[in-house]
Structure formats: structure tokens, C-alpha cells
Amino acid sequence: MIDLSKEKLELDYPCTWEYKLVALTHIDIKITVKEVISNREHKVKESKVSSKGKFKSYTLELLVHNEDDRKEIYKMLGDHSNIKMVL
């Protein structure tokens, strides 16, 4: 079995990166994302709604400049109170 936690992701930066976000359905995800990434150009697409209709998932696509940038955005999204999960 391969231990992926020991593998380093090799990317050519800058590159487009997608984050999957999960939030409660009543949250305006576009405002939430803007609070995190400010004026950076991005796209948000709605993906799915949970079976009971409580949560929605979204795909956030934006240009990341390097590994630190990619990880920092991931952390800031995960730390936002409106976002329940980031993948």
C-alpha cells in the first residue's frame, strides 16, 4: 500500500487549482470566498446538495502561485466559520 502522506505533489506553478468546499445551504458562498481570497480572480461552481438538503458543495477554481500560496488558501478556507469542509 502506498503512503500518500509521504509523497510530495509535483506541480508547475503558477497553475489553476480546484478546492471543493462544503457549506450550509443558506450560506452565500460567493461572499464567503471573497472574504478569504479578496479580489483574486476565481470561479465558483455549485456541485451537489446533500440528501437532506442541509449542505451544498462547490468547486472553487483559481490560480495559485506556489505551494505556500496553495496551502495558505486551503488553510484560510478551512478556518472560515461558514465553510464546513475543504477538500
A tleap script that builds the chain and sets N, CA, C and O, in Angstrom:
source leaprc.protein.ff14SB
mol = sequence {
  NMET ILE ASP LEU SER LYS GLU LYS LEU GLU
  LEU ASP TYR PRO CYS THR TRP GLU TYR LYS
  LEU VAL ALA LEU THR HIE ILE ASP ILE LYS
  ILE THR VAL LYS GLU VAL ILE SER ASN ARG
  GLU HIE LYS VAL LYS GLU SER LYS VAL SER
  SER LYS GLY LYS PHE LYS SER TYR THR LEU
  GLU LEU LEU VAL HIE ASN GLU ASP ASP ARG
  LYS GLU ILE TYR LYS MET LEU GLY ASP HIE
  SER ASN ILE LYS MET VAL CLEU
}
set mol.1.N position { 0.841 -1.182 0.000 }
set mol.1.CA position { 0.000 0.000 0.000 }
set mol.1.C position { 0.886 1.245 0.000 }
set mol.1.O position { 1.886 1.291 0.716 }
set mol.2.N position { 0.531 2.245 -0.789 }
set mol.2.CA position { 1.309 3.471 -0.898 }
set mol.2.C position { 0.852 4.462 0.169 }
set mol.2.O position { -0.344 4.707 0.329 }
set mol.3.N position { 1.800 5.021 0.887 }
set mol.3.CA position { 1.501 6.044 1.895 }
set mol.3.C position { 1.613 7.409 1.223 }
set mol.3.O position { 2.715 7.929 1.049 }
set mol.4.N position { 0.467 7.993 0.842 }
set mol.4.CA position { 0.457 9.254 0.122 }
set mol.4.C position { 0.917 10.433 0.968 }
set mol.4.O position { 1.306 11.466 0.422 }
set mol.5.N position { 0.881 10.302 2.276 }
set mol.5.CA position { 1.314 11.403 3.135 }
set mol.5.C position { 2.818 11.640 3.023 }
set mol.5.O position { 3.310 12.709 3.384 }
set mol.6.N position { 3.547 10.644 2.523 }
set mol.6.CA position { 4.997 10.785 2.362 }
set mol.6.C position { 5.386 11.214 0.954 }
set mol.6.O position { 6.561 11.457 0.680 }
set mol.7.N position { 4.417 11.309 0.071 }
set mol.7.CA position { 4.676 11.701 -1.308 }
set mol.7.C position { 4.523 13.211 -1.452 }
set mol.7.O position { 3.629 13.808 -0.853 }
set mol.8.N position { 5.389 13.821 -2.241 }
set mol.8.CA position { 5.317 15.262 -2.493 }
set mol.8.C position { 4.644 15.479 -3.838 }
set mol.8.O position { 4.995 14.846 -4.834 }
set mol.9.N position { 3.681 16.374 -3.854 }
set mol.9.CA position { 2.957 16.711 -5.067 }
set mol.9.C position { 3.843 17.590 -5.934 }
set mol.9.O position { 4.297 18.644 -5.490 }
set mol.10.N position { 4.090 17.168 -7.164 }
set mol.10.CA position { 4.931 17.932 -8.081 }
set mol.10.C position { 4.046 18.698 -9.050 }
set mol.10.O position { 3.387 18.106 -9.905 }
set mol.11.N position { 4.036 20.014 -8.910 }
set mol.11.CA position { 3.236 20.876 -9.778 }
set mol.11.C position { 4.126 21.942 -10.398 }
set mol.11.O position { 5.129 22.350 -9.810 }
set mol.12.N position { 3.753 22.384 -11.578 }
set mol.12.CA position { 4.429 23.504 -12.209 }
set mol.12.C position { 3.611 24.761 -11.918 }
set mol.12.O position { 2.502 24.925 -12.428 }
set mol.13.N position { 4.167 25.635 -11.100 }
set mol.13.CA position { 3.475 26.861 -10.706 }
set mol.13.C position { 3.873 27.992 -11.626 }
set mol.13.O position { 4.971 27.972 -12.182 }
set mol.14.N position { 3.006 28.983 -11.802 }
set mol.14.CA position { 1.629 29.054 -11.305 }
set mol.14.C position { 0.742 28.074 -12.064 }
set mol.14.O position { 1.018 27.732 -13.214 }
set mol.15.N position { -0.318 27.631 -11.413 }
set mol.15.CA position { -1.257 26.705 -12.039 }
set mol.15.C position { -2.662 26.924 -11.477 }
set mol.15.O position { -2.843 27.518 -10.414 }
set mol.16.N position { -3.629 26.436 -12.210 }
set mol.16.CA position { -5.017 26.501 -11.758 }
set mol.16.C position { -5.246 25.360 -10.779 }
set mol.16.O position { -4.846 24.224 -11.034 }
set mol.17.N position { -5.896 25.668 -9.652 }
set mol.17.CA position { -6.155 24.672 -8.613 }
set mol.17.C position { -7.630 24.711 -8.252 }
set mol.17.O position { -8.251 25.774 -8.248 }
set mol.18.N position { -8.183 23.552 -7.952 }
set mol.18.CA position { -9.586 23.463 -7.535 }
set mol.18.C position { -9.675 23.012 -6.084 }
set mol.18.O position { -9.021 22.054 -5.671 }
set mol.19.N position { -10.483 23.708 -5.338 }
set mol.19.CA position { -10.818 23.334 -3.960 }
set mol.19.C position { -12.288 22.954 -3.950 }
set mol.19.O position { -13.110 23.642 -4.557 }
set mol.20.N position { -12.628 21.872 -3.272 }
set mol.20.CA position { -14.023 21.504 -3.056 }
set mol.20.C position { -14.417 22.054 -1.692 }
set mol.20.O position { -13.743 21.801 -0.694 }
set mol.21.N position { -15.505 22.801 -1.656 }
set mol.21.CA position { -15.987 23.422 -0.425 }
set mol.21.C position { -17.352 22.865 -0.064 }
set mol.21.O position { -18.176 22.602 -0.939 }
set mol.22.N position { -17.583 22.688 1.210 }
set mol.22.CA position { -18.894 22.264 1.707 }
set mol.22.C position { -19.356 23.303 2.715 }
set mol.22.O position { -18.619 23.665 3.632 }
set mol.23.N position { -20.596 23.782 2.537 }
set mol.23.CA position { -21.170 24.796 3.429 }
set mol.23.C position { -22.649 24.515 3.627 }
set mol.23.O position { -23.257 23.765 2.862 }
set mol.24.N position { -23.222 25.121 4.654 }
set mol.24.CA position { -24.666 25.026 4.849 }
set mol.24.C position { -25.360 25.694 3.667 }
set mol.24.O position { -24.827 26.642 3.090 }
set mol.25.N position { -26.545 25.205 3.305 }
set mol.25.CA position { -27.226 25.702 2.107 }
set mol.25.C position { -27.588 27.181 2.192 }
set mol.25.O position { -27.676 27.841 1.156 }
set mol.26.N position { -27.801 27.722 3.383 }
set mol.26.CA position { -28.215 29.127 3.490 }
set mol.26.C position { -27.039 30.108 3.394 }
set mol.26.O position { -27.256 31.319 3.376 }
set mol.27.N position { -25.814 29.613 3.334 }
set mol.27.CA position { -24.623 30.460 3.261 }
set mol.27.C position { -24.437 30.972 1.834 }
set mol.27.O position { -24.577 30.209 0.877 }
set mol.28.N position { -24.123 32.258 1.687 }
set mol.28.CA position { -23.780 32.805 0.381 }
set mol.28.C position { -22.290 32.547 0.168 }
set mol.28.O position { -21.442 33.292 0.658 }
set mol.29.N position { -21.990 31.492 -0.562 }
set mol.29.CA position { -20.607 31.051 -0.709 }
set mol.29.C position { -19.761 32.072 -1.457 }
set mol.29.O position { -18.559 32.170 -1.212 }
set mol.30.N position { -20.364 32.831 -2.361 }
set mol.30.CA position { -19.583 33.820 -3.113 }
set mol.30.C position { -19.053 34.915 -2.192 }
set mol.30.O position { -17.917 35.361 -2.353 }
set mol.31.N position { -19.852 35.346 -1.243 }
set mol.31.CA position { -19.401 36.348 -0.265 }
set mol.31.C position { -18.332 35.745 0.635 }
set mol.31.O position { -17.325 36.390 0.925 }
set mol.32.N position { -18.544 34.526 1.073 }
set mol.32.CA position { -17.585 33.842 1.935 }
set mol.32.C position { -16.231 33.705 1.247 }
set mol.32.O position { -15.196 34.005 1.844 }
set mol.33.N position { -16.234 33.254 -0.005 }
set mol.33.CA position { -14.985 33.080 -0.754 }
set mol.33.C position { -14.286 34.428 -0.934 }
set mol.33.O position { -13.067 34.524 -0.793 }
set mol.34.N position { -15.049 35.450 -1.241 }
set mol.34.CA position { -14.465 36.788 -1.433 }
set mol.34.C position { -13.809 37.290 -0.142 }
set mol.34.O position { -12.790 37.977 -0.193 }
set mol.35.N position { -14.389 36.949 1.010 }
set mol.35.CA position { -13.786 37.329 2.290 }
set mol.35.C position { -12.419 36.678 2.473 }
set mol.35.O position { -11.535 37.247 3.113 }
set mol.36.N position { -12.250 35.496 1.914 }
set mol.36.CA position { -10.995 34.757 2.073 }
set mol.36.C position { -9.953 35.178 1.042 }
set mol.36.O position { -8.800 35.431 1.391 }
set mol.37.N position { -10.352 35.255 -0.227 }
set mol.37.CA position { -9.345 35.483 -1.275 }
set mol.37.C position { -9.368 36.899 -1.837 }
set mol.37.O position { -8.647 37.195 -2.790 }
set mol.38.N position { -10.170 37.765 -1.271 }
set mol.38.CA position { -10.262 39.182 -1.679 }
set mol.38.C position { -10.584 39.325 -3.157 }
set mol.38.O position { -11.592 38.803 -3.633 }
set mol.39.N position { -9.729 40.031 -3.879 }
set mol.39.CA position { -10.019 40.353 -5.276 }
set mol.39.C position { -9.337 39.433 -6.277 }
set mol.39.O position { -9.263 39.764 -7.460 }
set mol.40.N position { -8.839 38.293 -5.832 }
set mol.40.CA position { -8.213 37.366 -6.779 }
set mol.40.C position { -9.273 36.809 -7.717 }
set mol.40.O position { -10.392 36.502 -7.306 }
set mol.41.N position { -8.902 36.687 -8.970 }
set mol.41.CA position { -9.822 36.136 -9.961 }
set mol.41.C position { -10.086 34.666 -9.636 }
set mol.41.O position { -9.163 33.903 -9.349 }
set mol.42.N position { -11.366 34.284 -9.686 }
set mol.42.CA position { -11.745 32.913 -9.347 }
set mol.42.C position { -13.100 32.578 -9.967 }
set mol.42.O position { -13.812 33.455 -10.456 }
set mol.43.N position { -13.438 31.286 -9.934 }
set mol.43.CA position { -14.751 30.806 -10.365 }
set mol.43.C position { -15.293 29.904 -9.266 }
set mol.43.O position { -14.565 29.099 -8.685 }
set mol.44.N position { -16.580 30.053 -8.993 }
set mol.44.CA position { -17.259 29.181 -8.032 }
set mol.44.C position { -18.411 28.507 -8.760 }
set mol.44.O position { -19.270 29.170 -9.340 }
set mol.45.N position { -18.415 27.177 -8.720 }
set mol.45.CA position { -19.498 26.408 -9.341 }
set mol.45.C position { -20.173 25.545 -8.278 }
set mol.45.O position { -19.508 24.883 -7.481 }
set mol.46.N position { -21.483 25.565 -8.282 }
set mol.46.CA position { -22.233 24.710 -7.364 }
set mol.46.C position { -22.117 23.277 -7.841 }
set mol.46.O position { -22.229 23.004 -9.036 }
set mol.47.N position { -21.892 22.353 -6.906 }
set mol.47.CA position { -21.748 20.941 -7.276 }
set mol.47.C position { -23.001 20.144 -6.898 }
set mol.47.O position { -23.836 19.839 -7.750 }
set mol.48.N position { -23.114 19.815 -5.622 }
set mol.48.CA position { -24.216 18.953 -5.188 }
set mol.48.C position { -24.855 19.487 -3.915 }
set mol.48.O position { -24.289 20.323 -3.211 }
set mol.49.N position { -26.047 18.980 -3.642 }
set mol.49.CA position { -26.761 19.268 -2.398 }
set mol.49.C position { -26.890 17.948 -1.650 }
set mol.49.O position { -27.161 16.914 -2.259 }
set mol.50.N position { -26.697 17.978 -0.336 }
set mol.50.CA position { -26.793 16.748 0.453 }
set mol.50.C position { -28.201 16.161 0.379 }
set mol.50.O position { -29.155 16.861 0.039 }
set mol.51.N position { -28.321 14.906 0.691 }
set mol.51.CA position { -29.606 14.206 0.563 }
set mol.51.C position { -30.717 14.840 1.407 }
set mol.51.O position { -31.883 14.808 1.015 }
set mol.52.N position { -30.368 15.406 2.547 }
set mol.52.CA position { -31.375 16.056 3.391 }
set mol.52.C position { -31.461 17.555 3.139 }
set mol.52.O position { -32.248 18.249 3.783 }
set mol.53.N position { -30.650 18.061 2.199 }
set mol.53.CA position { -30.730 19.463 1.823 }
set mol.53.C position { -30.085 20.443 2.783 }
set mol.53.O position { -30.319 21.648 2.682 }
set mol.54.N position { -29.283 19.955 3.707 }
set mol.54.CA position { -28.671 20.828 4.703 }
set mol.54.C position { -27.363 21.462 4.199 }
set mol.54.O position { -27.035 22.592 4.563 }
set mol.55.N position { -26.632 20.735 3.369 }
set mol.55.CA position { -25.328 21.189 2.893 }
set mol.55.C position { -25.290 21.260 1.375 }
set mol.55.O position { -26.009 20.540 0.682 }
set mol.56.N position { -24.425 22.157 0.869 }
set mol.56.CA position { -24.136 22.242 -0.564 }
set mol.56.C position { -22.634 22.151 -0.735 }
set mol.56.O position { -21.867 22.602 0.116 }
set mol.57.N position { -22.224 21.557 -1.853 }
set mol.57.CA position { -20.799 21.550 -2.168 }
set mol.57.C position { -20.565 22.421 -3.393 }
set mol.57.O position { -21.439 22.583 -4.245 }
set mol.58.N position { -19.371 22.973 -3.453 }
set mol.58.CA position { -18.990 23.898 -4.516 }
set mol.58.C position { -17.574 23.579 -4.963 }
set mol.58.O position { -16.795 22.983 -4.220 }
set mol.59.N position { -17.253 23.979 -6.174 }
set mol.59.CA position { -15.890 23.904 -6.670 }
set mol.59.C position { -15.380 25.331 -6.834 }
set mol.59.O position { -15.969 26.138 -7.554 }
set mol.60.N position { -14.288 25.624 -6.162 }
set mol.60.CA position { -13.623 26.915 -6.288 }
set mol.60.C position { -12.377 26.712 -7.134 }
set mol.60.O position { -11.525 25.886 -6.805 }
set mol.61.N position { -12.270 27.452 -8.209 }
set mol.61.CA position { -11.117 27.347 -9.103 }
set mol.61.C position { -10.397 28.695 -9.146 }
set mol.61.O position { -11.017 29.735 -9.369 }
set mol.62.N position { -9.082 28.661 -8.931 }
set mol.62.CA position { -8.297 29.882 -9.018 }
set mol.62.C position { -6.836 29.569 -9.301 }
set mol.62.O position { -6.397 28.426 -9.169 }
set mol.63.N position { -6.097 30.585 -9.688 }
set mol.63.CA position { -4.682 30.457 -9.978 }
set mol.63.C position { -3.903 30.539 -8.673 }
set mol.63.O position { -4.055 31.491 -7.909 }
set mol.64.N position { -3.069 29.537 -8.423 }
set mol.64.CA position { -2.181 29.574 -7.256 }
set mol.64.C position { -0.763 29.781 -7.764 }
set mol.64.O position { -0.383 29.250 -8.807 }
set mol.65.N position { 0.015 30.557 -7.019 }
set mol.65.CA position { 1.328 30.979 -7.488 }
set mol.65.C position { 2.460 30.046 -7.070 }
set mol.65.O position { 3.479 29.953 -7.754 }
set mol.66.N position { 2.280 29.363 -5.957 }
set mol.66.CA position { 3.292 28.421 -5.480 }
set mol.66.C position { 2.660 27.526 -4.410 }
set mol.66.O position { 1.488 27.687 -4.069 }
set mol.67.N position { 3.438 26.593 -3.893 }
set mol.67.CA position { 2.900 25.640 -2.919 }
set mol.67.C position { 2.421 26.323 -1.642 }
set mol.67.O position { 1.381 25.961 -1.092 }
set mol.68.N position { 3.180 27.306 -1.175 }
set mol.68.CA position { 2.775 28.025 0.046 }
set mol.68.C position { 1.449 28.749 -0.157 }
set mol.68.O position { 0.598 28.757 0.732 }
set mol.69.N position { 1.278 29.355 -1.326 }
set mol.69.CA position { 0.033 30.047 -1.665 }
set mol.69.C position { -1.134 29.057 -1.653 }
set mol.69.O position { -2.185 29.332 -1.075 }
set mol.70.N position { -0.938 27.909 -2.295 }
set mol.70.CA position { -1.985 26.877 -2.373 }
set mol.70.C position { -2.384 26.390 -0.985 }
set mol.70.O position { -3.571 26.244 -0.692 }
set mol.71.N position { -1.397 26.140 -0.137 }
set mol.71.CA position { -1.671 25.642 1.214 }
set mol.71.C position { -2.290 26.717 2.106 }
set mol.71.O position { -3.152 26.420 2.933 }
set mol.72.N position { -1.856 27.951 1.941 }
set mol.72.CA position { -2.403 29.048 2.755 }
set mol.72.C position { -3.877 29.285 2.421 }
set mol.72.O position { -4.689 29.503 3.320 }
set mol.73.N position { -4.216 29.244 1.161 }
set mol.73.CA position { -5.623 29.397 0.767 }
set mol.73.C position { -6.452 28.264 1.360 }
set mol.73.O position { -7.542 28.496 1.883 }
set mol.74.N position { -5.933 27.032 1.278 }
set mol.74.CA position { -6.612 25.874 1.859 }
set mol.74.C position { -6.873 26.105 3.352 }
set mol.74.O position { -7.974 25.860 3.845 }
set mol.75.N position { -5.846 26.580 4.062 }
set mol.75.CA position { -5.978 26.817 5.496 }
set mol.75.C position { -6.990 27.922 5.782 }
set mol.75.O position { -7.835 27.769 6.664 }
set mol.76.N position { -6.917 29.031 5.049 }
set mol.76.CA position { -7.842 30.148 5.283 }
set mol.76.C position { -9.283 29.743 4.986 }
set mol.76.O position { -10.197 30.141 5.708 }
set mol.77.N position { -9.494 28.957 3.934 }
set mol.77.CA position { -10.850 28.480 3.640 }
set mol.77.C position { -11.348 27.578 4.761 }
set mol.77.O position { -12.489 27.706 5.207 }
set mol.78.N position { -10.502 26.675 5.212 }
set mol.78.CA position { -10.881 25.747 6.286 }
set mol.78.C position { -11.136 26.442 7.619 }
set mol.78.O position { -11.931 25.966 8.429 }
set mol.79.N position { -10.460 27.570 7.846 }
set mol.79.CA position { -10.635 28.305 9.092 }
set mol.79.C position { -11.882 29.190 9.099 }
set mol.79.O position { -12.307 29.647 10.161 }
set mol.80.N position { -12.475 29.439 7.919 }
set mol.80.CA position { -13.653 30.320 7.861 }
set mol.80.C position { -14.856 29.608 8.468 }
set mol.80.O position { -15.121 28.446 8.161 }
set mol.81.N position { -15.574 30.308 9.322 }
set mol.81.CA position { -16.699 29.701 10.053 }
set mol.81.C position { -17.839 29.256 9.151 }
set mol.81.O position { -18.603 28.372 9.540 }
set mol.82.N position { -17.986 29.837 7.951 }
set mol.82.CA position { -19.076 29.444 7.054 }
set mol.82.C position { -18.762 28.173 6.262 }
set mol.82.O position { -19.671 27.554 5.708 }
set mol.83.N position { -17.514 27.785 6.203 }
set mol.83.CA position { -17.124 26.620 5.413 }
set mol.83.C position { -16.925 25.443 6.357 }
set mol.83.O position { -16.112 25.493 7.279 }
set mol.84.N position { -17.683 24.386 6.106 }
set mol.84.CA position { -17.638 23.214 6.979 }
set mol.84.C position { -16.522 22.246 6.630 }
set mol.84.O position { -16.008 21.543 7.500 }
set mol.85.N position { -16.135 22.208 5.319 }
set mol.85.CA position { -15.099 21.260 4.897 }
set mol.85.C position { -14.452 21.760 3.618 }
set mol.85.O position { -15.114 22.350 2.764 }
set mol.86.N position { -13.143 21.517 3.492 }
set mol.86.CA position { -12.403 21.838 2.272 }
set mol.86.C position { -11.674 20.576 1.852 }
set mol.86.O position { -11.020 19.920 2.663 }
set mol.87.N position { -11.794 20.249 0.585 }
set mol.87.CA position { -11.077 19.087 0.032 }
set mol.87.C position { -10.181 19.544 -1.082 }
set mol.87.O position { -9.485 18.729 -1.688 }
savepdb mol mol.pdb
quit
